[in-house]
Amino acid sequence: MNKDFIEIGRVVNTHGIRGNLKIQPWCDDPEVFYDLEEIYIDDKRYEIENAGLHKTSVLLKVKGIDSINDAEPLKNKTAYVERSALGELPEGTYYICDLMGLEVKTEDGEVLGVIDDIIKTGSNDVYVLKDETQKRKQPILIPVIDEVVKEVNIEAGYVTVKLLKGLID
């Protein structure tokens, strides 16, 4: 998929016999599914008829999937939405897909690596940096807090950080 689309979850199972899809959401607020009109799975557009929450999953009924037999082939597939369907993000909030691969450098211009993963800790996220120069064997972990992350520039492809004492050996 291109940058106009964002992964929003994975179809992990079917639910019931009427073709409902059980989706593991990959978003901070699964209730975003309530506002969506369509979803894409395997490059095919599906109109959403109904969405609901069930424990940690989203149950989705889409037009054209009316039985368990129709739903089965969609299991383990990634679900996408058009970026424009999600609306504007609040200031200082970013989609994970936009952060992945960004170069991370210090305020002095030293390149630390690129964002290879993001860990959600509950209190704050942590950027896991991959050192492309292979100088460091262990990944660098950067807490996403105001004291450390000074600038995120998606368009220019970088994040500027202020290293606190003890973050890197």
N, C-alpha and C positions, 0 to 999 in steps of 0.2 A: 504494500500500500504506500501511497505517497504522503507528503506532509500535510495534505488537505484532510487526511483521515487520522484518527487516533484509536489505538487499541483500548477497548473499554472493559474487556473481560473475556473469559473462556467458557464455552458451553461445556459443562462438566457432566451433564446427564439430562435425561428427560424427566418429566414429572407428570404422572398420571397417564391416561390413555388418550387424551385429547390433543396431544402435540405440544404441550407446554415445554419450554426449555428452561433448564436450571443453569443459571450463569453465575460463575464466580466473578464478582465485580473487581476490577482493577482501578477503582477510583476511591477517593476519600469519602465521598458521600453517595452510597448506592441509590439514594432517592432521586438522583439525577435521571435515572431510567424512567421515572414518572413523567418527565417533561419531553422525552424523546418521541419523535413520530416515526422514525425508521432506524434500522440497524443493518449492517452489512456483515455477511458471513460468506466466506469463499467468493468474494467479489460480487455476490448477489444481494440485491436490496430486498429487505423484508419490511413491510409496514407493521408497526407495533399496534396490536389491538388492546393489550392489557399488560400491566406490569405490577408486580407485588414483591414484597420482601418475605423471605422465609428463612429464619435463623440468619446465617451469614451469606445467603445466596439471594439472587434475584430470580423470580419466576416470571417468564416472559411468554406471552402468547402472541404469535405473529401470524399475519395473514398468509394462507397457503400451506401452513403446516398444521394439519387437522387431526393427525393420529400419531401414535407412538412410532409407527413405521415411517412416517414422514420425518419425524424428529431424530430418529436414531442416527442417520448419516451425518448429522451436524455435531454429534458428540466429539469433544476434544478439538473443536475448531475455535479460532479466535474471532471475537466479535469486534467490529469497528463502527465508529460513528464519524460523521463529517465534523471537523473541527468547529465549523460555524454553528453547529447545532448545540454546542455546549456554552456558547456565550463568552463574554469577556471574563478573564480571571481577575481576581483582586490584585492590587499592587503588591509586588514581591512574591507572588505565587506563580509557579511554573509547572508545566507538564513534564513528567519524568522523561518522556521521549525527546523533549527539547533539550534537556540537560545532559543526556547521555552523549559521551564523546567530546564534551566541551573541554578545552584546555584550562587547567587550573594553574595560576601563577601567583607568586607573592606580590606584595606592593612594590618590591624592588625589581620585579620582572623575572625572577627565577621561576622557570617552569617546573612544576612538581609532578605533573602527569595529566591524564585525562580522566574524566568521570566514567568509571566502568560499571558502577552499581550504586544504588542508593538504598540504605538501610533505614527502615522506619522504626524508631525506638519508642515512639509514643510521645515523648517530650519534645524531641526535635529529630530531624532527619540527619543522616551521616552520609557524606559523599565518600565512596570508596574509589581511590585513585589508582590507576594503573600507570606505572612508570614505564613509558615506552623506550627509554634509554637503557633499561635493565640495570641501572646503578643500584637500585634497592630491590631486595628479594621480597620483602613484605609490602603489601599495599599500604598506602597512607590513608588514614581515616580523618576526615575533616568534618567536625560538627557544624551543622547548619544553624549557626546562631549569629546574631548581629555583631558580636565582638570579633568574629572570625571572618565571615563572608561579607566582604565590603562592596562588591559589585558583581552582578550577573548580567552579561551582555550576550543574549542569545544570537542576535544578528551578527555580531563580530566573532562569536564562537569562543568566548572565554569567561572565566570566573576569576576575580581577584580576591585573595584572602590575606588576612593578617595572621601570621602564625603566633599563637600563644606559646609561652614557655612549656616545653614537655610534649607538644604535639608531634614533633619529629625528633628522632634521636640526633 
